């Protein structure tokens, strides 16, 4: 889901920062001494899971945990993702500094939306805890992929966007299942 | 301000990571040396070593060296590039490996080399994007309908082995990838926690400052 340097045009790159920086400033306010350790830990988790590649056919996809971050951290998820992407772009070339705004907007906003949907008090008959846990992981990737598709389409890369979208469909289910396991465990030990 | 300076230290360290990319243009291969910040490695020493083969070339102003395949060994080669000041990268390459590669995509740096000469620039850009979305992770990738041969034509080599490229219909791309070690990941985690440590420090100072200002009124 990381867009590399040299793909997007300048207006999109600038637009990415225009969107990301105010959100970063706003979400930074949600950080406090109580939740900063948890945010740092999940930011580190986000960085680590990007290295776990799941082979699918001739290619592979990597985990994101956008949904889990959104569900656990709430608004602070955006900060966690921004910091992790910054370090990734700097040290490993996953994404980059110029596209940091776009990448952070794609994944961070997806995490914020997921957090909002996760915390909605919907019909408890259908929206059971297990459904919520699965939906968090599934929606995180789905929303991120939709935003990614929009960004790529704006840059005349609709074909590649469709390919990426299709490639990420298995990831939605994989993350949904992982999210179900992780969030269920966190709820059981009353850390959620 | 001092916090910002601390954060910028790794920028300087990693902005100049040297990379190699090899384009298979049919009868020729083109090597390109470039830094992580997308600037090319000009006049850099390129050394190709194999069994009974050892030659040194120099990259052009565009960071390119184009070589005729017939002058290169068929065995596995070790390609190294030295940009000076400790900037060094090497990779293994075998002429046949491109044909064995899965057909998927070209890579991003190529799209930046000669935008005016890319007949299928949009298609190449599309594929470049696909490659970089990390839906693929292989070191060797191949593309169909990529850019044309003018990259090769514009390249030069001081050894005299450079040739003008033929019109490639099938361009394969192999690039060096920095190996991510546990040490690198550990360092990255250290930076993540360090950044949040700085944020925590700022938060605690602000909190302390507010308390302090409140006490003295």
HADDOCK unambig.tbl for C-alpha pairs under 7 A between the chains (distance, minus, plus):
assign (segid A and resid 1 and name CA) (segid B and resid 133 and name CA) 5.45 0.50 0.50
assign (segid A and resid 1 and name CA) (segid B and resid 134 and name CA) 6.87 0.50 0.50
assign (segid A and resid 2 and name CA) (segid B and resid 133 and name CA) 5.76 0.50 0.50
assign (segid A and resid 3 and name CA) (segid B and resid 132 and name CA) 6.36 0.50 0.50
assign (segid A and resid 3 and name CA) (segid B and resid 133 and name CA) 5.73 0.50 0.50
assign (segid A and resid 4 and name CA) (segid B and resid 132 and name CA) 5.72 0.50 0.50
assign (segid A and resid 6 and name CA) (segid B and resid 108 and name CA) 6.33 0.50 0.50
assign (segid A and resid 7 and name CA) (segid B and resid 108 and name CA) 6.99 0.50 0.50
assign (segid A and resid 7 and name CA) (segid B and resid 129 and name CA) 6.17 0.50 0.50
assign (segid A and resid 32 and name CA) (segid B and resid 203 and name CA) 6.90 0.50 0.50
assign (segid A and resid 33 and name CA) (segid B and resid 200 and name CA) 6.39 0.50 0.50
assign (segid A and resid 36 and name CA) (segid B and resid 196 and name CA) 7.00 0.50 0.50
assign (segid A and resid 36 and name CA) (segid B and resid 200 and name CA) 6.81 0.50 0.50
assign (segid A and resid 40 and name CA) (segid B and resid 192 and name CA) 6.80 0.50 0.50
assign (segid A and resid 40 and name CA) (segid B and resid 193 and name CA) 5.83 0.50 0.50
assign (segid A and resid 40 and name CA) (segid B and resid 196 and name CA) 5.88 0.50 0.50
assign (segid A and resid 44 and name CA) (segid B and resid 189 and name CA) 5.79 0.50 0.50
assign (segid A and resid 44 and name CA) (segid B and resid 192 and name CA) 6.26 0.50 0.50
assign (segid A and resid 59 and name CA) (segid B and resid 135 and name CA) 5.80 0.50 0.50
assign (segid A and resid 59 and name CA) (segid B and resid 136 and name CA) 4.38 0.50 0.50
assign (segid A and resid 59 and name CA) (segid B and resid 137 and name CA) 6.46 0.50 0.50
assign (segid A and resid 60 and name CA) (segid B and resid 135 and name CA) 5.31 0.50 0.50
assign (segid A and resid 60 and name CA) (segid B and resid 136 and name CA) 5.27 0.50 0.50
assign (segid A and resid 60 and name CA) (segid B and resid 137 and name CA) 6.28 0.50 0.50
assign (segid A and resid 61 and name CA) (segid B and resid 134 and name CA) 6.68 0.50 0.50
assign (segid A and resid 61 and name CA) (segid B and resid 135 and name CA) 5.19 0.50 0.50
assign (segid A and resid 83 and name CA) (segid B and resid 192 and name CA) 6.69 0.50 0.50
assign (segid A and resid 84 and name CA) (segid B and resid 192 and name CA) 6.52 0.50 0.50
assign (segid A and resid 87 and name CA) (segid B and resid 188 and name CA) 6.43 0.50 0.50
assign (segid A and resid 87 and name CA) (segid B and resid 192 and name CA) 6.99 0.50 0.50
assign (segid A and resid 90 and name CA) (segid B and resid 11 and name CA) 6.25 0.50 0.50
assign (segid A and resid 90 and name CA) (segid B and resid 14 and name CA) 6.31 0.50 0.50
assign (segid A and resid 91 and name CA) (segid B and resid 14 and name CA) 6.19 0.50 0.50
assign (segid A and resid 157 and name CA) (segid B and resid 126 and name CA) 5.51 0.50 0.50
assign (segid A and resid 159 and name CA) (segid B and resid 126 and name CA) 6.91 0.50 0.50
assign (segid A and resid 160 and name CA) (segid B and resid 126 and name CA) 5.52 0.50 0.50
assign (segid A and resid 160 and name CA) (segid B and resid 127 and name CA) 6.81 0.50 0.50
assign (segid A and resid 160 and name CA) (segid B and resid 129 and name CA) 6.58 0.50 0.50
assign (segid A and resid 160 and name CA) (segid B and resid 130 and name CA) 5.45 0.50 0.50
assign (segid A and resid 164 and name CA) (segid B and resid 130 and name CA) 6.98 0.50 0.50
assign (segid A and resid 167 and name CA) (segid B and resid 135 and name CA) 6.80 0.50 0.50
